[in-house]
Amino acid sequence: MKKLVYSICCIVIVSCGPDDTYGIKQKDKNDSSYTVEAKHLAVKDPKDLTDAKGMLGIFFVPEMLTVTKMDSCNMYHVTEKMTKGYETVNKDIAFIKAKINGAPGAIYYNNDTANFIFECVVPIEQMPKIQPKNSRLVVLEEGNMLVYNYYGDPNGLFNAYSEISEYCKKNKLEHIGPMREFYITDGSTQPDKKQWLTRLMLPVK
């Protein structure tokens, strides 16, 4: 879970309103020449999401049933708090006998270094018969999301956030909710940091 914590230092407030361009030219996920292209702005089906590197465009993301743990602390204690948060969520998933349905993630609600508010999120398949003990069941809202695939060490996530911010300004996209991060691959599944995939989803209109 160290990857989750490193990304916190990369948070940027993304100010984002609509354009009429469409389309995306996919490149290999490891192609370092990938650049943001002009034609990304159309609502696409989530089944068309790929692992291509960089800006994928705007997708309609359906509701997600999740087990979550919200917390807050100053930046010096984020590592400890987030680690405990995921431990709590995973224990509760086992307790309610739920099946995990996707990569773990996090939602960041502010960038206050003195009182940073975050939520540890793990998707599950269906509503359990019992409630979790120390976390809660949350249905993340559906909506149109600007999706960006970042590959590499989480210390470099600030580059992705900066690119998203500039893209939103250029295309007059309005940011209407907190950024979601999902950790598709990390050190537990991929030893090469260059191959770690973090999928960023920003609700926009």
PyMOL commands that place a pseudoatom at each C-alpha (Angstrom):
pseudoatom trace, name=CA, resn=MET, resi=1, chain=A, elem=C, hetatm=0, pos=[0.000, 0.000, 0.000]
pseudoatom trace, name=CA, resn=LYS, resi=2, chain=A, elem=C, hetatm=0, pos=[3.023, 2.316, -0.058]
pseudoatom trace, name=CA, resn=LYS, resi=3, chain=A, elem=C, hetatm=0, pos=[2.065, 3.197, -3.601]
pseudoatom trace, name=CA, resn=LEU, resi=4, chain=A, elem=C, hetatm=0, pos=[-1.220, 4.628, -2.402]
pseudoatom trace, name=CA, resn=VAL, resi=5, chain=A, elem=C, hetatm=0, pos=[0.518, 6.916, 0.032]
pseudoatom trace, name=CA, resn=TYR, resi=6, chain=A, elem=C, hetatm=0, pos=[3.145, 8.251, -2.360]
pseudoatom trace, name=CA, resn=SER, resi=7, chain=A, elem=C, hetatm=0, pos=[0.440, 9.518, -4.683]
pseudoatom trace, name=CA, resn=ILE, resi=8, chain=A, elem=C, hetatm=0, pos=[-1.000, 11.798, -2.010]
pseudoatom trace, name=CA, resn=CYS, resi=9, chain=A, elem=C, hetatm=0, pos=[1.876, 14.202, -2.373]
pseudoatom trace, name=CA, resn=CYS, resi=10, chain=A, elem=C, hetatm=0, pos=[0.947, 14.526, -6.054]
pseudoatom trace, name=CA, resn=ILE, resi=11, chain=A, elem=C, hetatm=0, pos=[-2.576, 15.837, -5.519]
pseudoatom trace, name=CA, resn=VAL, resi=12, chain=A, elem=C, hetatm=0, pos=[-3.479, 18.905, -7.533]
pseudoatom trace, name=CA, resn=ILE, resi=13, chain=A, elem=C, hetatm=0, pos=[-6.795, 20.737, -7.418]
pseudoatom trace, name=CA, resn=VAL, resi=14, chain=A, elem=C, hetatm=0, pos=[-8.064, 20.188, -10.952]
pseudoatom trace, name=CA, resn=SER, resi=15, chain=A, elem=C, hetatm=0, pos=[-10.194, 23.032, -12.194]
pseudoatom trace, name=CA, resn=CYS, resi=16, chain=A, elem=C, hetatm=0, pos=[-11.990, 21.940, -15.118]
pseudoatom trace, name=CA, resn=GLY, resi=17, chain=A, elem=C, hetatm=0, pos=[-16.333, 22.760, -19.170]
pseudoatom trace, name=CA, resn=PRO, resi=18, chain=A, elem=C, hetatm=0, pos=[-17.366, 20.938, -22.875]
pseudoatom trace, name=CA, resn=ASP, resi=19, chain=A, elem=C, hetatm=0, pos=[-15.906, 20.490, -26.318]
pseudoatom trace, name=CA, resn=ASP, resi=20, chain=A, elem=C, hetatm=0, pos=[-17.263, 18.770, -29.403]
pseudoatom trace, name=CA, resn=THR, resi=21, chain=A, elem=C, hetatm=0, pos=[-14.243, 16.761, -30.472]
pseudoatom trace, name=CA, resn=TYR, resi=22, chain=A, elem=C, hetatm=0, pos=[-14.140, 12.985, -30.392]
pseudoatom trace, name=CA, resn=GLY, resi=23, chain=A, elem=C, hetatm=0, pos=[-11.908, 9.964, -30.613]
pseudoatom trace, name=CA, resn=ILE, resi=24, chain=A, elem=C, hetatm=0, pos=[-8.609, 8.553, -29.370]
pseudoatom trace, name=CA, resn=LYS, resi=25, chain=A, elem=C, hetatm=0, pos=[-5.609, 7.052, -31.072]
pseudoatom trace, name=CA, resn=GLN, resi=26, chain=A, elem=C, hetatm=0, pos=[-4.309, 4.279, -28.873]
pseudoatom trace, name=CA, resn=LYS, resi=27, chain=A, elem=C, hetatm=0, pos=[-0.642, 3.543, -28.465]
pseudoatom trace, name=CA, resn=ASP, resi=28, chain=A, elem=C, hetatm=0, pos=[1.229, 0.874, -26.641]
pseudoatom trace, name=CA, resn=LYS, resi=29, chain=A, elem=C, hetatm=0, pos=[1.112, 1.422, -22.900]
pseudoatom trace, name=CA, resn=ASN, resi=30, chain=A, elem=C, hetatm=0, pos=[4.906, 1.566, -22.721]
pseudoatom trace, name=CA, resn=ASP, resi=31, chain=A, elem=C, hetatm=0, pos=[5.308, 4.002, -25.598]
pseudoatom trace, name=CA, resn=SER, resi=32, chain=A, elem=C, hetatm=0, pos=[7.070, 6.991, -24.058]
pseudoatom trace, name=CA, resn=SER, resi=33, chain=A, elem=C, hetatm=0, pos=[6.149, 9.118, -27.093]
pseudoatom trace, name=CA, resn=TYR, resi=34, chain=A, elem=C, hetatm=0, pos=[2.469, 9.060, -26.151]
pseudoatom trace, name=CA, resn=THR, resi=35, chain=A, elem=C, hetatm=0, pos=[1.039, 12.555, -26.011]
pseudoatom trace, name=CA, resn=VAL, resi=36, chain=A, elem=C, hetatm=0, pos=[-2.418, 13.942, -25.354]
pseudoatom trace, name=CA, resn=GLU, resi=37, chain=A, elem=C, hetatm=0, pos=[-4.270, 14.366, -28.638]
pseudoatom trace, name=CA, resn=ALA, resi=38, chain=A, elem=C, hetatm=0, pos=[-7.014, 16.845, -29.456]
pseudoatom trace, name=CA, resn=LYS, resi=39, chain=A, elem=C, hetatm=0, pos=[-9.860, 14.387, -30.074]
pseudoatom trace, name=CA, resn=HIS, resi=40, chain=A, elem=C, hetatm=0, pos=[-10.692, 12.821, -26.742]
pseudoatom trace, name=CA, resn=LEU, resi=41, chain=A, elem=C, hetatm=0, pos=[-13.977, 14.389, -25.783]
pseudoatom trace, name=CA, resn=ALA, resi=42, chain=A, elem=C, hetatm=0, pos=[-16.900, 12.026, -26.217]
pseudoatom trace, name=CA, resn=VAL, resi=43, chain=A, elem=C, hetatm=0, pos=[-18.695, 9.840, -23.728]
pseudoatom trace, name=CA, resn=LYS, resi=44, chain=A, elem=C, hetatm=0, pos=[-17.595, 6.273, -24.370]
pseudoatom trace, name=CA, resn=ASP, resi=45, chain=A, elem=C, hetatm=0, pos=[-18.639, 2.885, -23.076]
pseudoatom trace, name=CA, resn=PRO, resi=46, chain=A, elem=C, hetatm=0, pos=[-16.597, 1.676, -20.069]
pseudoatom trace, name=CA, resn=LYS, resi=47, chain=A, elem=C, hetatm=0, pos=[-16.092, -1.680, -21.776]
pseudoatom trace, name=CA, resn=ASP, resi=48, chain=A, elem=C, hetatm=0, pos=[-13.866, 0.197, -24.236]
pseudoatom trace, name=CA, resn=LEU, resi=49, chain=A, elem=C, hetatm=0, pos=[-11.400, 1.183, -21.500]
pseudoatom trace, name=CA, resn=THR, resi=50, chain=A, elem=C, hetatm=0, pos=[-7.917, -0.057, -22.315]
pseudoatom trace, name=CA, resn=ASP, resi=51, chain=A, elem=C, hetatm=0, pos=[-4.538, -0.147, -20.597]
pseudoatom trace, name=CA, resn=ALA, resi=52, chain=A, elem=C, hetatm=0, pos=[-3.088, 2.323, -23.104]
pseudoatom trace, name=CA, resn=LYS, resi=53, chain=A, elem=C, hetatm=0, pos=[-0.869, 4.985, -21.587]
pseudoatom trace, name=CA, resn=GLY, resi=54, chain=A, elem=C, hetatm=0, pos=[-2.063, 8.516, -20.965]
pseudoatom trace, name=CA, resn=MET, resi=55, chain=A, elem=C, hetatm=0, pos=[-5.390, 10.264, -21.575]
pseudoatom trace, name=CA, resn=LEU, resi=56, chain=A, elem=C, hetatm=0, pos=[-8.102, 7.836, -22.691]
pseudoatom trace, name=CA, resn=GLY, resi=57, chain=A, elem=C, hetatm=0, pos=[-11.019, 10.253, -22.949]
pseudoatom trace, name=CA, resn=ILE, resi=58, chain=A, elem=C, hetatm=0, pos=[-14.369, 10.608, -21.231]
pseudoatom trace, name=CA, resn=PHE, resi=59, chain=A, elem=C, hetatm=0, pos=[-16.248, 7.460, -20.229]
pseudoatom trace, name=CA, resn=PHE, resi=60, chain=A, elem=C, hetatm=0, pos=[-19.583, 6.845, -18.571]
pseudoatom trace, name=CA, resn=VAL, resi=61, chain=A, elem=C, hetatm=0, pos=[-18.642, 4.951, -15.407]
pseudoatom trace, name=CA, resn=PRO, resi=62, chain=A, elem=C, hetatm=0, pos=[-21.521, 3.054, -13.757]
pseudoatom trace, name=CA, resn=GLU, resi=63, chain=A, elem=C, hetatm=0, pos=[-22.154, 2.857, -10.028]
pseudoatom trace, name=CA, resn=MET, resi=64, chain=A, elem=C, hetatm=0, pos=[-19.591, 0.925, -7.987]
pseudoatom trace, name=CA, resn=LEU, resi=65, chain=A, elem=C, hetatm=0, pos=[-20.528, -1.006, -4.859]
pseudoatom trace, name=CA, resn=THR, resi=66, chain=A, elem=C, hetatm=0, pos=[-17.607, -0.659, -2.473]
pseudoatom trace, name=CA, resn=VAL, resi=67, chain=A, elem=C, hetatm=0, pos=[-16.435, -1.217, 1.075]
pseudoatom trace, name=CA, resn=THR, resi=68, chain=A, elem=C, hetatm=0, pos=[-14.748, 1.956, 2.289]
pseudoatom trace, name=CA, resn=LYS, resi=69, chain=A, elem=C, hetatm=0, pos=[-12.977, 3.485, 5.240]
pseudoatom trace, name=CA, resn=MET, resi=70, chain=A, elem=C, hetatm=0, pos=[-12.801, 7.268, 5.490]
pseudoatom trace, name=CA, resn=ASP, resi=71, chain=A, elem=C, hetatm=0, pos=[-10.219, 8.969, 7.670]
pseudoatom trace, name=CA, resn=SER, resi=72, chain=A, elem=C, hetatm=0, pos=[-8.200, 12.137, 8.039]
pseudoatom trace, name=CA, resn=CYS, resi=73, chain=A, elem=C, hetatm=0, pos=[-4.848, 13.150, 9.462]
pseudoatom trace, name=CA, resn=ASN, resi=74, chain=A, elem=C, hetatm=0, pos=[-1.896, 15.419, 8.833]
pseudoatom trace, name=CA, resn=MET, resi=75, chain=A, elem=C, hetatm=0, pos=[0.517, 14.421, 6.093]
pseudoatom trace, name=CA, resn=TYR, resi=76, chain=A, elem=C, hetatm=0, pos=[3.041, 12.965, 8.530]
pseudoatom trace, name=CA, resn=HIS, resi=77, chain=A, elem=C, hetatm=0, pos=[0.630, 10.174, 9.498]
pseudoatom trace, name=CA, resn=VAL, resi=78, chain=A, elem=C, hetatm=0, pos=[-0.932, 9.350, 6.128]
pseudoatom trace, name=CA, resn=THR, resi=79, chain=A, elem=C, hetatm=0, pos=[1.115, 6.194, 5.569]
pseudoatom trace, name=CA, resn=GLU, resi=80, chain=A, elem=C, hetatm=0, pos=[0.087, 4.722, 8.890]
pseudoatom trace, name=CA, resn=LYS, resi=81, chain=A, elem=C, hetatm=0, pos=[-3.559, 5.758, 8.570]
pseudoatom trace, name=CA, resn=MET, resi=82, chain=A, elem=C, hetatm=0, pos=[-4.008, 4.467, 5.026]
pseudoatom trace, name=CA, resn=THR, resi=83, chain=A, elem=C, hetatm=0, pos=[-2.337, 1.172, 5.820]
pseudoatom trace, name=CA, resn=LYS, resi=84, chain=A, elem=C, hetatm=0, pos=[-4.723, 0.667, 8.731]
pseudoatom trace, name=CA, resn=GLY, resi=85, chain=A, elem=C, hetatm=0, pos=[-7.618, 1.750, 6.545]
pseudoatom trace, name=CA, resn=TYR, resi=86, chain=A, elem=C, hetatm=0, pos=[-6.992, -0.953, 3.964]
pseudoatom trace, name=CA, resn=GLU, resi=87, chain=A, elem=C, hetatm=0, pos=[-6.420, -3.539, 6.666]
pseudoatom trace, name=CA, resn=THR, resi=88, chain=A, elem=C, hetatm=0, pos=[-9.822, -2.643, 8.140]
pseudoatom trace, name=CA, resn=VAL, resi=89, chain=A, elem=C, hetatm=0, pos=[-11.563, -2.797, 4.774]
pseudoatom trace, name=CA, resn=ASN, resi=90, chain=A, elem=C, hetatm=0, pos=[-10.027, -6.158, 3.863]
pseudoatom trace, name=CA, resn=LYS, resi=91, chain=A, elem=C, hetatm=0, pos=[-10.938, -7.670, 7.239]
pseudoatom trace, name=CA, resn=ASP, resi=92, chain=A, elem=C, hetatm=0, pos=[-14.511, -6.506, 6.826]
pseudoatom trace, name=CA, resn=ILE, resi=93, chain=A, elem=C, hetatm=0, pos=[-14.706, -7.894, 3.293]
pseudoatom trace, name=CA, resn=ALA, resi=94, chain=A, elem=C, hetatm=0, pos=[-13.711, -11.263, 4.710]
pseudoatom trace, name=CA, resn=PHE, resi=95, chain=A, elem=C, hetatm=0, pos=[-16.226, -10.873, 7.567]
pseudoatom trace, name=CA, resn=ILE, resi=96, chain=A, elem=C, hetatm=0, pos=[-19.175, -10.136, 5.266]
pseudoatom trace, name=CA, resn=LYS, resi=97, chain=A, elem=C, hetatm=0, pos=[-17.967, -12.837, 2.839]
pseudoatom trace, name=CA, resn=ALA, resi=98, chain=A, elem=C, hetatm=0, pos=[-17.938, -10.478, -0.111]
pseudoatom trace, name=CA, resn=LYS, resi=99, chain=A, elem=C, hetatm=0, pos=[-16.079, -11.047, -3.361]
pseudoatom trace, name=CA, resn=ILE, resi=100, chain=A, elem=C, hetatm=0, pos=[-13.700, -8.315, -4.483]
pseudoatom trace, name=CA, resn=ASN, resi=101, chain=A, elem=C, hetatm=0, pos=[-14.653, -6.894, -7.868]
pseudoatom trace, name=CA, resn=GLY, resi=102, chain=A, elem=C, hetatm=0, pos=[-11.744, -4.827, -9.119]
pseudoatom trace, name=CA, resn=ALA, resi=103, chain=A, elem=C, hetatm=0, pos=[-8.626, -3.002, -8.037]
pseudoatom trace, name=CA, resn=PRO, resi=104, chain=A, elem=C, hetatm=0, pos=[-8.409, -1.112, -4.736]
pseudoatom trace, name=CA, resn=GLY, resi=105, chain=A, elem=C, hetatm=0, pos=[-8.531, 2.638, -4.877]
pseudoatom trace, name=CA, resn=ALA, resi=106, chain=A, elem=C, hetatm=0, pos=[-8.665, 5.884, -2.982]
pseudoatom trace, name=CA, resn=ILE, resi=107, chain=A, elem=C, hetatm=0, pos=[-10.678, 9.092, -3.090]
pseudoatom trace, name=CA, resn=TYR, resi=108, chain=A, elem=C, hetatm=0, pos=[-9.083, 12.327, -1.923]
pseudoatom trace, name=CA, resn=TYR, resi=109, chain=A, elem=C, hetatm=0, pos=[-11.376, 15.098, -0.721]
pseudoatom trace, name=CA, resn=ASN, resi=110, chain=A, elem=C, hetatm=0, pos=[-8.977, 17.974, -0.109]
pseudoatom trace, name=CA, resn=ASN, resi=111, chain=A, elem=C, hetatm=0, pos=[-5.320, 18.944, -0.151]
pseudoatom trace, name=CA, resn=ASP, resi=112, chain=A, elem=C, hetatm=0, pos=[-5.052, 20.289, 3.393]
pseudoatom trace, name=CA, resn=THR, resi=113, chain=A, elem=C, hetatm=0, pos=[-1.712, 19.071, 4.742]
pseudoatom trace, name=CA, resn=ALA, resi=114, chain=A, elem=C, hetatm=0, pos=[-2.885, 19.636, 8.315]
pseudoatom trace, name=CA, resn=ASN, resi=115, chain=A, elem=C, hetatm=0, pos=[-6.146, 17.689, 7.953]
pseudoatom trace, name=CA, resn=PHE, resi=116, chain=A, elem=C, hetatm=0, pos=[-6.025, 15.585, 4.810]
pseudoatom trace, name=CA, resn=ILE, resi=117, chain=A, elem=C, hetatm=0, pos=[-9.317, 13.725, 4.174]
pseudoatom trace, name=CA, resn=PHE, resi=118, chain=A, elem=C, hetatm=0, pos=[-9.230, 10.468, 2.230]
pseudoatom trace, name=CA, resn=GLU, resi=119, chain=A, elem=C, hetatm=0, pos=[-11.211, 7.284, 1.695]
pseudoatom trace, name=CA, resn=CYS, resi=120, chain=A, elem=C, hetatm=0, pos=[-9.801, 3.796, 1.143]
pseudoatom trace, name=CA, resn=VAL, resi=121, chain=A, elem=C, hetatm=0, pos=[-12.018, 1.994, -1.379]
pseudoatom trace, name=CA, resn=VAL, resi=122, chain=A, elem=C, hetatm=0, pos=[-12.327, -1.647, -2.469]
pseudoatom trace, name=CA, resn=PRO, resi=123, chain=A, elem=C, hetatm=0, pos=[-15.062, -2.663, -4.986]
pseudoatom trace, name=CA, resn=ILE, resi=124, chain=A, elem=C, hetatm=0, pos=[-17.176, -5.754, -4.272]
pseudoatom trace, name=CA, resn=GLU, resi=125, chain=A, elem=C, hetatm=0, pos=[-19.533, -7.762, -6.484]
pseudoatom trace, name=CA, resn=GLN, resi=126, chain=A, elem=C, hetatm=0, pos=[-22.882, -7.614, -4.705]
pseudoatom trace, name=CA, resn=MET, resi=127, chain=A, elem=C, hetatm=0, pos=[-24.647, -6.313, -1.638]
pseudoatom trace, name=CA, resn=PRO, resi=128, chain=A, elem=C, hetatm=0, pos=[-23.810, -8.547, 1.335]
pseudoatom trace, name=CA, resn=LYS, resi=129, chain=A, elem=C, hetatm=0, pos=[-26.407, -9.912, 3.750]
pseudoatom trace, name=CA, resn=ILE, resi=130, chain=A, elem=C, hetatm=0, pos=[-24.655, -8.358, 6.749]
pseudoatom trace, name=CA, resn=GLN, resi=131, chain=A, elem=C, hetatm=0, pos=[-23.032, -5.000, 7.392]
pseudoatom trace, name=CA, resn=PRO, resi=132, chain=A, elem=C, hetatm=0, pos=[-19.267, -4.560, 7.855]
pseudoatom trace, name=CA, resn=LYS, resi=133, chain=A, elem=C, hetatm=0, pos=[-18.107, -3.961, 11.420]
pseudoatom trace, name=CA, resn=ASN, resi=134, chain=A, elem=C, hetatm=0, pos=[-15.575, -1.143, 11.121]
pseudoatom trace, name=CA, resn=SER, resi=135, chain=A, elem=C, hetatm=0, pos=[-16.040, 0.192, 7.605]
pseudoatom trace, name=CA, resn=ARG, resi=136, chain=A, elem=C, hetatm=0, pos=[-19.091, 0.976, 5.518]
pseudoatom trace, name=CA, resn=LEU, resi=137, chain=A, elem=C, hetatm=0, pos=[-20.831, 0.022, 2.302]
pseudoatom trace, name=CA, resn=VAL, resi=138, chain=A, elem=C, hetatm=0, pos=[-20.833, 2.859, -0.222]
pseudoatom trace, name=CA, resn=VAL, resi=139, chain=A, elem=C, hetatm=0, pos=[-22.220, 3.013, -3.747]
pseudoatom trace, name=CA, resn=LEU, resi=140, chain=A, elem=C, hetatm=0, pos=[-19.971, 5.372, -5.707]
pseudoatom trace, name=CA, resn=GLU, resi=141, chain=A, elem=C, hetatm=0, pos=[-22.045, 7.544, -8.026]
pseudoatom trace, name=CA, resn=GLU, resi=142, chain=A, elem=C, hetatm=0, pos=[-22.204, 6.896, -11.736]
pseudoatom trace, name=CA, resn=GLY, resi=143, chain=A, elem=C, hetatm=0, pos=[-21.139, 9.643, -14.081]
pseudoatom trace, name=CA, resn=ASN, resi=144, chain=A, elem=C, hetatm=0, pos=[-18.925, 10.855, -16.886]
pseudoatom trace, name=CA, resn=MET, resi=145, chain=A, elem=C, hetatm=0, pos=[-15.261, 10.519, -15.997]
pseudoatom trace, name=CA, resn=LEU, resi=146, chain=A, elem=C, hetatm=0, pos=[-12.129, 11.796, -17.657]
pseudoatom trace, name=CA, resn=VAL, resi=147, chain=A, elem=C, hetatm=0, pos=[-9.858, 8.741, -17.523]
pseudoatom trace, name=CA, resn=TYR, resi=148, chain=A, elem=C, hetatm=0, pos=[-6.062, 8.767, -17.499]
pseudoatom trace, name=CA, resn=ASN, resi=149, chain=A, elem=C, hetatm=0, pos=[-3.717, 5.774, -17.219]
pseudoatom trace, name=CA, resn=TYR, resi=150, chain=A, elem=C, hetatm=0, pos=[-0.461, 6.563, -15.434]
pseudoatom trace, name=CA, resn=TYR, resi=151, chain=A, elem=C, hetatm=0, pos=[2.445, 4.122, -15.623]
pseudoatom trace, name=CA, resn=GLY, resi=152, chain=A, elem=C, hetatm=0, pos=[5.405, 4.334, -13.301]
pseudoatom trace, name=CA, resn=ASP, resi=153, chain=A, elem=C, hetatm=0, pos=[6.621, 5.143, -9.837]
pseudoatom trace, name=CA, resn=PRO, resi=154, chain=A, elem=C, hetatm=0, pos=[3.883, 6.916, -7.848]
pseudoatom trace, name=CA, resn=ASN, resi=155, chain=A, elem=C, hetatm=0, pos=[6.358, 9.715, -7.118]
pseudoatom trace, name=CA, resn=GLY, resi=156, chain=A, elem=C, hetatm=0, pos=[5.742, 10.844, -10.694]
pseudoatom trace, name=CA, resn=LEU, resi=157, chain=A, elem=C, hetatm=0, pos=[1.964, 11.093, -10.406]
pseudoatom trace, name=CA, resn=PHE, resi=158, chain=A, elem=C, hetatm=0, pos=[2.200, 14.878, -10.131]
pseudoatom trace, name=CA, resn=ASN, resi=159, chain=A, elem=C, hetatm=0, pos=[2.956, 14.886, -13.879]
pseudoatom trace, name=CA, resn=ALA, resi=160, chain=A, elem=C, hetatm=0, pos=[-0.335, 13.102, -14.589]
pseudoatom trace, name=CA, resn=TYR, resi=161, chain=A, elem=C, hetatm=0, pos=[-2.291, 15.478, -12.360]
pseudoatom trace, name=CA, resn=SER, resi=162, chain=A, elem=C, hetatm=0, pos=[-0.686, 18.455, -14.056]
pseudoatom trace, name=CA, resn=GLU, resi=163, chain=A, elem=C, hetatm=0, pos=[-1.521, 17.067, -17.503]
pseudoatom trace, name=CA, resn=ILE, resi=164, chain=A, elem=C, hetatm=0, pos=[-5.132, 16.450, -16.472]
pseudoatom trace, name=CA, resn=SER, resi=165, chain=A, elem=C, hetatm=0, pos=[-5.401, 19.975, -15.088]
pseudoatom trace, name=CA, resn=GLU, resi=166, chain=A, elem=C, hetatm=0, pos=[-4.090, 21.541, -18.293]
pseudoatom trace, name=CA, resn=TYR, resi=167, chain=A, elem=C, hetatm=0, pos=[-6.328, 19.301, -20.426]
pseudoatom trace, name=CA, resn=CYS, resi=168, chain=A, elem=C, hetatm=0, pos=[-9.413, 20.357, -18.472]
pseudoatom trace, name=CA, resn=LYS, resi=169, chain=A, elem=C, hetatm=0, pos=[-8.541, 24.038, -18.791]
pseudoatom trace, name=CA, resn=LYS, resi=170, chain=A, elem=C, hetatm=0, pos=[-7.864, 23.720, -22.525]
pseudoatom trace, name=CA, resn=ASN, resi=171, chain=A, elem=C, hetatm=0, pos=[-11.110, 21.866, -23.205]
pseudoatom trace, name=CA, resn=LYS, resi=172, chain=A, elem=C, hetatm=0, pos=[-13.237, 23.809, -20.683]
pseudoatom trace, name=CA, resn=LEU, resi=173, chain=A, elem=C, hetatm=0, pos=[-14.162, 20.743, -18.656]
pseudoatom trace, name=CA, resn=GLU, resi=174, chain=A, elem=C, hetatm=0, pos=[-15.771, 21.388, -15.281]
pseudoatom trace, name=CA, resn=HIS, resi=175, chain=A, elem=C, hetatm=0, pos=[-14.553, 19.287, -12.362]
pseudoatom trace, name=CA, resn=ILE, resi=176, chain=A, elem=C, hetatm=0, pos=[-17.696, 18.114, -10.479]
pseudoatom trace, name=CA, resn=GLY, resi=177, chain=A, elem=C, hetatm=0, pos=[-16.388, 15.627, -7.919]
pseudoatom trace, name=CA, resn=PRO, resi=178, chain=A, elem=C, hetatm=0, pos=[-13.282, 14.316, -6.193]
pseudoatom trace, name=CA, resn=MET, resi=179, chain=A, elem=C, hetatm=0, pos=[-10.620, 12.464, -8.148]
pseudoatom trace, name=CA, resn=ARG, resi=180, chain=A, elem=C, hetatm=0, pos=[-10.670, 8.677, -7.922]
pseudoatom trace, name=CA, resn=GLU, resi=181, chain=A, elem=C, hetatm=0, pos=[-7.498, 6.621, -8.128]
pseudoatom trace, name=CA, resn=PHE, resi=182, chain=A, elem=C, hetatm=0, pos=[-7.440, 2.887, -8.753]
pseudoatom trace, name=CA, resn=TYR, resi=183, chain=A, elem=C, hetatm=0, pos=[-4.263, 0.864, -8.335]
pseudoatom trace, name=CA, resn=ILE, resi=184, chain=A, elem=C, hetatm=0, pos=[-4.482, -1.669, -11.169]
pseudoatom trace, name=CA, resn=THR, resi=185, chain=A, elem=C, hetatm=0, pos=[-0.975, -3.019, -10.622]
pseudoatom trace, name=CA, resn=ASP, resi=186, chain=A, elem=C, hetatm=0, pos=[1.599, -2.373, -7.910]
pseudoatom trace, name=CA, resn=GLY, resi=187, chain=A, elem=C, hetatm=0, pos=[4.505, -4.033, -6.145]
pseudoatom trace, name=CA, resn=SER, resi=188, chain=A, elem=C, hetatm=0, pos=[2.387, -7.005, -5.094]
pseudoatom trace, name=CA, resn=THR, resi=189, chain=A, elem=C, hetatm=0, pos=[1.761, -8.015, -8.703]
pseudoatom trace, name=CA, resn=GLN, resi=190, chain=A, elem=C, hetatm=0, pos=[4.510, -6.314, -10.718]
pseudoatom trace, name=CA, resn=PRO, resi=191, chain=A, elem=C, hetatm=0, pos=[8.113, -5.913, -9.499]
pseudoatom trace, name=CA, resn=ASP, resi=192, chain=A, elem=C, hetatm=0, pos=[8.987, -3.325, -12.153]
pseudoatom trace, name=CA, resn=LYS, resi=193, chain=A, elem=C, hetatm=0, pos=[7.808, 0.105, -10.997]
pseudoatom trace, name=CA, resn=LYS, resi=194, chain=A, elem=C, hetatm=0, pos=[7.768, 1.325, -14.582]
pseudoatom trace, name=CA, resn=GLN, resi=195, chain=A, elem=C, hetatm=0, pos=[4.903, -1.076, -15.242]
pseudoatom trace, name=CA, resn=TRP, resi=196, chain=A, elem=C, hetatm=0, pos=[2.755, -0.029, -12.280]
pseudoatom trace, name=CA, resn=LEU, resi=197, chain=A, elem=C, hetatm=0, pos=[-0.607, 1.227, -13.560]
pseudoatom trace, name=CA, resn=THR, resi=198, chain=A, elem=C, hetatm=0, pos=[-2.640, 3.822, -11.675]
pseudoatom trace, name=CA, resn=ARG, resi=199, chain=A, elem=C, hetatm=0, pos=[-5.972, 4.684, -13.309]
pseudoatom trace, name=CA, resn=LEU, resi=200, chain=A, elem=C, hetatm=0, pos=[-7.170, 8.210, -12.544]
pseudoatom trace, name=CA, resn=MET, resi=201, chain=A, elem=C, hetatm=0, pos=[-10.865, 9.064, -12.920]
pseudoatom trace, name=CA, resn=LEU, resi=202, chain=A, elem=C, hetatm=0, pos=[-12.080, 12.660, -12.661]
pseudoatom trace, name=CA, resn=PRO, resi=203, chain=A, elem=C, hetatm=0, pos=[-15.856, 13.378, -12.711]
pseudoatom trace, name=CA, resn=VAL, resi=204, chain=A, elem=C, hetatm=0, pos=[-16.444, 16.102, -15.314]
pseudoatom trace, name=CA, resn=LYS, resi=205, chain=A, elem=C, hetatm=0, pos=[-19.084, 17.852, -17.368]
for i in range(1, 205): cmd.bond("trace and resi %d" % i, "trace and resi %d" % (i + 1))
show_as sticks, trace
zoom trace
